[in-house]
Amino acid sequence: MINKQRLLLVLVFIASIAHAQELNTSPFSRYGLGEINNIQSSHYLGWSNCAVAFSDPQYINISNPASYAGLIKNNPIFDVSISGKIAAYNSMYNEVEKSSFGTNIGLNNMFLGLPMSKNWGVVFGVIPYSSVGYSVSSKTILDTSTITSSFSGDGSVNKIFLGNGFNLLNKGDSVKLSIGFNTSYMFGNVNHYSSVIYNDINAYNSRIQYTSSNSGLHFNTGFQFYKRFITVKKNKYFLRLGASYDLKSTINTNNDFFAYTFLYNLGIQEQALDTIENIENLSGSTTIPEKVSFGLGFGKNKNDQRRWDIGIQYSFTDWSKFKEIRNGINFKSLPMERSSTISVGYRLTPNLDWASNSKSALSKFSYLIGMHYTNSAILLENLNLINIGINFGVSIPLISSRSLSRINFSGEIGKLGELGVNNIEENYLKFTIGFSMGPDTRYDRWFRKRKYD
């Protein structure tokens, strides 16, 4: 009973951290529920999130819940990471180019993977689903007055999930067929503000505050197929196939709308005047469209000394079906379109003989590189913004611990939009530092039942 209470307290604490932090500074987070978090794992980001077809016992892969079946019995994995983003924004308006910068960093995920049996694995944890954090403004001259129109927003939508993965077919390291599913609880608040402010301290300014509290269930499922081939030279080749499907979800929203006028006392302190409109606890719903991903992986293990893997993945989401219903009316204010991503990734481990002291420690690291091309959901003047990113990373085994534990460093350098085409672009660096912790493979076995004579 005490252990269950401790687990509940840990989950509540983790959820409160995810709920409170701000994870975005992008003006593009105004669209939909905000910028969707594509850092599902510190390790897999390094090779462009080519994760749907892969199952590795030393990493937790929530992109496809079928991968949970690959956890090794008596060897649970705890995964935690932080992530951040450094971005430069450039825009062209009335033939005037403007620039701004933004940075953010915060907790990305906490996962715990539990191998329940040889053919059953369970994973639960918390991760941000999306985040909002924008602030844009423009100025207009009217007679002798300067009018500033500003738009800003903040908040995030997070999810706590519980997933199961099962092996339908398990012939050891020869052939495997797995399925899995995640059940997630989505929660979080998103705030949007719009203001009209005059430079005249005697003028009446106005502001609209809109707050949406989101909560509801989200489901996704997936399958994986694995096949090993051995050549006459005892080299091992691996073929992997995978697919995942996120079901369309409708989550409940509770909305507040407040519009009012105000003055600035001495040009600094805001003094509220008249309430234009105040609506509280307006019920509604948000519809998140379905997502489909397909992955293919191929790899080689050369005499148990050297290994490489290559993956390719395609994902598709029709964000034109995204809806925000408030009092029976679709409230969605900015257009969104179909989004698709194709990714390619490569992983190399030069030396698998961790016990050998004749090889350098660097040869025992896993090195990652990847690239993705995305038609984003963001639509400007009937054109999808293009997102291109190059990924890189390294996974460092904690050899002295003789365990599955690893430290992972990954990043992505990319660009969203094109200044010459869309009049706006974002150049960014995403980074993440993660730690996967497992027990010593020789001695320690978490949760193992002890027997005494």
C-alpha positions in Angstrom: 0.0 0.0 0.0 2.9 2.3 0.9 4.6 1.7 -2.4 1.4 2.5 -4.3 1.0 5.8 -2.4 4.6 6.7 -3.2 4.1 5.9 -6.9 1.0 8.1 -6.9 2.9 11.0 -5.3 5.7 10.7 -7.9 3.2 10.8 -10.8 1.4 13.9 -9.3 4.8 15.6 -8.8 5.9 14.8 -12.4 2.5 16.0 -13.8 2.8 19.3 -11.8 6.2 20.0 -13.3 5.1 19.3 -16.8 2.0 21.4 -16.3 3.9 24.4 -15.0 6.8 24.8 -17.3 6.9 26.9 -20.4 8.5 25.1 -23.4 8.1 27.5 -26.4 8.9 30.9 -27.8 7.8 30.3 -31.4 5.2 32.6 -33.1 4.1 29.4 -35.0 2.8 28.0 -31.7 -0.3 30.1 -32.3 -1.7 27.4 -34.6 -3.9 24.7 -33.2 -2.8 23.4 -29.7 0.6 24.8 -30.2 3.9 23.4 -31.5 3.7 19.6 -31.3 6.6 18.0 -29.4 8.6 15.8 -31.7 11.2 14.9 -29.1 9.8 11.5 -28.1 13.2 10.2 -26.9 16.6 11.7 -26.4 18.2 8.8 -28.3 15.8 8.6 -31.3 15.9 12.3 -32.0 19.6 11.8 -32.9 18.6 9.9 -36.0 15.6 11.9 -37.0 13.0 10.0 -34.9 13.2 6.9 -37.1 11.7 4.9 -34.3 8.5 3.2 -35.5 10.2 0.1 -36.7 12.8 -0.2 -33.9 12.7 -1.9 -30.5 15.9 -1.6 -28.3 15.9 -3.0 -24.7 18.1 -0.1 -23.5 15.8 2.6 -24.7 12.1 3.3 -24.3 10.4 4.0 -27.6 6.9 5.5 -27.1 6.5 6.2 -30.9 5.3 2.6 -31.2 4.0 0.8 -28.2 4.7 -2.6 -29.8 8.3 -1.9 -28.9 7.6 -2.4 -25.2 7.5 -6.1 -25.8 11.3 -5.9 -26.4 12.1 -5.0 -22.8 14.4 -7.7 -21.3 12.9 -9.6 -18.3 14.1 -8.4 -14.9 15.7 -5.4 -16.5 13.4 -2.4 -16.2 14.4 1.0 -17.7 14.0 4.4 -16.3 14.3 7.2 -18.9 14.4 11.0 -18.2 15.5 13.9 -20.4 15.5 17.6 -20.6 15.2 19.5 -23.9 15.7 23.0 -25.2 15.5 25.2 -28.2 17.4 28.2 -29.5 15.7 30.0 -32.4 16.1 33.0 -34.6 13.0 34.4 -36.3 13.0 36.7 -39.3 10.0 38.3 -41.0 9.3 40.7 -43.8 6.4 43.2 -43.4 5.9 46.2 -45.6 9.4 45.6 -47.1 10.9 45.9 -43.6 12.8 42.9 -42.2 12.6 42.3 -38.5 14.4 39.7 -36.4 14.0 38.3 -32.9 15.4 35.4 -30.8 14.0 33.0 -28.3 15.3 30.3 -26.0 13.7 27.7 -23.8 14.6 24.7 -21.8 12.7 22.3 -19.6 11.8 18.7 -18.6 10.9 16.7 -21.7 10.0 13.3 -20.3 10.0 10.8 -17.5 9.3 7.1 -18.5 9.5 3.8 -16.6 9.5 0.6 -18.6 8.7 -2.6 -16.8 9.2 -6.1 -18.4 6.3 -8.1 -16.9 7.2 -11.3 -18.7 9.2 -12.7 -21.6 6.4 -11.5 -24.0 4.9 -8.5 -22.2 6.2 -5.1 -21.4 4.6 -2.1 -19.7 5.6 1.6 -19.9 4.1 4.6 -18.2 5.2 8.2 -17.9 4.6 11.8 -18.7 5.6 14.0 -21.7 4.5 17.3 -23.2 2.2 16.9 -26.2 2.3 20.5 -27.4 3.3 24.0 -26.1 2.4 27.6 -26.8 4.6 30.6 -26.2 4.4 33.5 -28.7 4.4 37.3 -28.6 4.0 39.4 -31.7 3.0 43.0 -32.3 2.6 45.6 -35.0 2.2 49.4 -35.0 -0.1 51.6 -37.0 -0.2 55.4 -37.3 -3.6 57.0 -37.1 -3.7 60.8 -37.1 -1.4 61.7 -34.3 -1.7 58.5 -32.4 0.4 55.3 -32.6 -1.7 52.1 -32.1 0.1 48.9 -31.1 -1.7 45.6 -31.8 -0.2 42.8 -29.8 -0.9 39.1 -29.7 0.5 36.6 -27.2 -0.1 33.2 -25.7 1.4 30.6 -23.3 0.6 27.2 -21.9 1.0 23.6 -22.8 -0.9 20.4 -23.2 0.7 17.3 -21.6 -0.1 13.7 -21.4 0.3 10.9 -18.8 0.2 7.5 -20.4 0.1 3.8 -19.7 1.2 1.5 -22.5 1.4 -2.3 -23.1 3.3 -4.3 -25.7 3.0 -8.0 -26.5 4.9 -10.5 -28.5 2.4 -12.5 -30.7 5.3 -14.5 -32.1 8.7 -14.8 -30.4 11.4 -17.1 -31.7 14.2 -15.5 -29.7 16.6 -13.4 -31.8 15.2 -15.0 -35.0 11.7 -13.8 -35.6 9.3 -11.6 -33.6 5.9 -10.1 -34.2 4.6 -7.6 -31.7 1.6 -5.4 -31.1 0.9 -2.7 -28.5 -1.2 0.2 -27.4 -1.0 3.4 -25.3 -3.8 5.0 -23.3 -3.0 8.7 -22.6 -4.7 11.3 -20.4 -4.3 14.8 -22.0 -4.4 17.8 -19.7 -3.2 21.4 -19.7 -4.2 25.1 -20.0 -3.6 27.3 -23.1 -4.0 31.1 -22.9 -4.3 33.6 -25.7 -4.3 37.4 -25.4 -4.9 40.2 -27.9 -4.5 43.9 -27.1 -5.0 47.3 -28.8 -2.9 50.0 -27.0 -2.6 53.7 -27.8 0.4 55.8 -27.0 -2.0 58.5 -25.6 -2.2 57.8 -21.8 -5.8 59.2 -21.8 -7.0 56.8 -24.5 -9.0 53.7 -23.7 -7.1 50.6 -24.5 -8.7 47.1 -24.9 -7.7 43.6 -24.3 -9.2 40.1 -24.8 -8.1 37.2 -22.7 -9.1 33.7 -23.7 -8.2 30.6 -21.6 -8.9 27.0 -22.5 -8.5 24.1 -20.0 -8.1 20.8 -21.8 -8.6 17.3 -20.6 -9.5 14.0 -22.2 -8.2 10.6 -23.4 -6.0 9.8 -26.4 -5.2 6.4 -27.9 -2.6 5.0 -30.2 -1.6 1.5 -31.3 1.1 -0.2 -33.4 2.8 -3.3 -34.6 6.4 -4.4 -35.3 7.9 -7.3 -37.3 11.5 -8.4 -36.8 13.5 -10.9 -38.8 17.2 -12.0 -38.5 19.3 -13.5 -41.3 22.7 -15.1 -40.8 25.2 -15.5 -43.6 27.9 -18.1 -44.0 30.4 -15.6 -42.6 28.3 -15.5 -39.4 27.3 -11.9 -40.1 23.8 -11.1 -38.9 21.4 -9.0 -40.9 18.2 -7.5 -39.4 15.0 -6.5 -41.2 12.4 -4.5 -39.2 8.9 -3.3 -40.2 6.7 -1.1 -38.1 3.6 1.0 -38.1 1.7 3.1 -35.6 -1.7 4.7 -35.6 -3.0 7.5 -33.4 -6.7 7.5 -33.3 -8.7 10.7 -33.7 -9.4 12.1 -30.3 -11.9 14.6 -29.0 -10.9 16.1 -25.7 -13.1 18.3 -23.5 -12.4 22.0 -22.9 -13.6 24.5 -20.3 -13.2 28.0 -21.6 -13.2 31.5 -20.2 -13.5 34.7 -22.3 -12.9 38.1 -20.8 -12.8 41.4 -22.8 -12.3 44.8 -21.1 -11.0 48.3 -21.5 -8.2 49.9 -19.5 -5.9 52.9 -19.0 -2.2 53.1 -18.1 -1.7 55.2 -15.0 1.4 57.3 -15.6 1.9 55.2 -18.6 3.0 52.2 -16.5 0.3 50.7 -14.3 -2.7 49.1 -15.9 -6.1 50.3 -14.5 -9.1 48.3 -15.6 -12.2 50.3 -16.7 -15.2 48.6 -18.3 -16.0 45.0 -18.9 -17.1 44.5 -22.5 -17.9 40.8 -22.1 -17.2 38.1 -19.5 -18.0 34.4 -20.2 -16.9 31.7 -17.8 -17.0 27.9 -17.9 -18.1 27.7 -21.5 -18.0 24.0 -22.4 -16.5 22.9 -25.7 -14.3 20.3 -27.3 -11.1 20.0 -29.4 -10.7 17.4 -32.1 -7.1 16.1 -32.7 -6.9 14.3 -36.1 -5.5 10.8 -36.6 -1.9 10.2 -37.4 -0.3 7.3 -39.3 3.4 6.3 -39.4 5.2 3.6 -41.3 8.8 2.6 -40.8 11.4 0.3 -42.3 14.7 -0.7 -40.7 17.7 -2.7 -41.9 20.9 -3.5 -40.0 24.0 -5.6 -39.7 25.9 -7.1 -36.9 29.4 -8.1 -38.0 30.6 -11.1 -35.9 29.2 -9.5 -32.7 31.9 -6.8 -33.0 30.4 -4.0 -35.0 26.8 -3.0 -35.7 25.0 -0.4 -37.8 21.3 0.3 -38.5 19.5 2.4 -41.1 15.9 3.5 -40.9 13.4 5.3 -43.0 10.0 6.5 -41.8 6.9 8.3 -43.2 4.2 10.0 -41.1 1.0 11.7 -42.1 -1.6 13.9 -40.2 -4.5 15.8 -41.8 -4.5 18.9 -39.6 -7.2 20.4 -41.7 -9.6 18.3 -39.6 -8.5 19.9 -36.4 -11.5 21.5 -34.7 -12.0 23.8 -31.7 -15.7 23.8 -30.9 -17.0 26.5 -28.5 -20.8 26.6 -28.0 -21.4 24.6 -31.1 -19.2 26.8 -33.3 -15.8 25.9 -34.8 -13.6 28.5 -33.2 -10.4 27.6 -35.1 -9.1 31.0 -36.3 -5.9 30.1 -38.2 -5.9 27.7 -41.2 -4.0 24.4 -41.0 -3.4 21.8 -43.7 -2.2 18.3 -44.1 1.2 17.5 -42.7 3.7 14.8 -43.8 7.2 13.9 -42.8 9.8 11.6 -44.4 12.8 10.8 -42.2 16.1 8.9 -42.8 18.4 7.9 -40.0 21.7 6.0 -39.5 23.1 4.5 -36.3 26.7 3.0 -35.9 28.3 1.3 -33.0 31.9 0.6 -34.0 32.7 -1.9 -31.2 30.3 -4.1 -29.3 33.0 -5.8 -27.2 32.6 -3.7 -24.1 34.8 -6.0 -22.0 37.8 -5.4 -24.2 40.3 -3.0 -22.8 42.3 -2.9 -26.1 39.6 -0.7 -27.7 39.1 3.0 -27.0 36.0 4.1 -25.1 34.9 6.2 -28.1 34.6 3.1 -30.2 32.0 1.7 -27.8 29.7 4.7 -28.3 26.7 4.7 -30.7 26.8 7.5 -33.2 23.6 8.9 -34.8 22.8 11.0 -37.8 19.6 11.7 -39.7 17.5 14.1 -41.8 13.8 14.9 -42.2 11.7 16.8 -44.7 8.3 18.0 -43.5 5.4 19.7 -45.1 4.2 21.3 -42.0 0.6 22.0 -41.0 1.1 25.7 -40.9 -0.5 27.4 -43.9 0.4 31.0 -45.0 -1.2 32.4 -48.1 -2.2 28.9 -49.2 1.3 27.6 -48.9 2.5 25.0 -46.4 5.6 26.0 -44.5 8.5 23.6 -45.2 10.5 22.3 -42.3 13.9 20.7 -43.0 16.1 19.4 -40.2 19.5 17.6 -39.8 19.8 15.5 -36.7 22.8 14.1 -34.8 23.6 12.4 -31.6 25.7 10.1 -29.5 24.7 7.4 -27.0 27.3 6.7 -24.3 27.1 3.3 -22.5 28.0 3.3 -18.8 30.4 0.4 -19.3 31.7 0.4 -15.7 28.1 -0.3 -14.4 27.8 -3.4 -16.6 24.2 -2.4 -17.2 21.9 -1.2 -19.9 22.3 2.4 -18.6 23.2 5.1 -21.2 23.6 8.8 -21.4 22.2 10.3 -24.6 23.0 13.6 -26.3 21.0 14.6 -29.4 20.2 17.7 -31.5 18.6 19.0 -34.6 19.5 22.0 -36.7 16.7 23.1 -39.0 14.6 25.8 -40.7 10.9 26.3 -40.8 9.6 28.5 -43.6 11.5 30.6 -46.2 11.8 34.3 -45.9 11.8 34.8 -49.7 8.7 32.7 -50.2 6.6 33.0 -47.0 8.0 36.3 -45.7 8.8 34.5 -42.4 11.3 31.9 -41.3 12.6 30.2 -38.2 16.2 28.9 -37.9 16.6 26.8 -34.8 18.7 24.4 -32.8 16.9 21.8 -30.7 18.9 19.8 -28.2 18.2 17.2 -25.6 20.2 15.4 -22.8 18.8 12.1 -21.6 19.6 9.3 -19.2 18.4 5.7 -19.5 19.0 3.8 -16.3 18.9 0.0 -15.9 20.2 -2.5 -13.3 23.5 -4.3 -13.5 23.0 -7.2 -15.9 25.0 -9.6 -13.7 23.9 -8.9 -10.2 21.1 -6.4 -9.6 17.6 -7.3 -10.8 15.0 -4.7 -9.9 11.7 -6.2 -8.8 13.1 -9.7 -8.8 11.5 -12.0 -6.2 14.1 -13.2 -3.7 14.2 -16.8 -2.6 15.7 -18.1 0.6 16.4 -21.7 1.7 
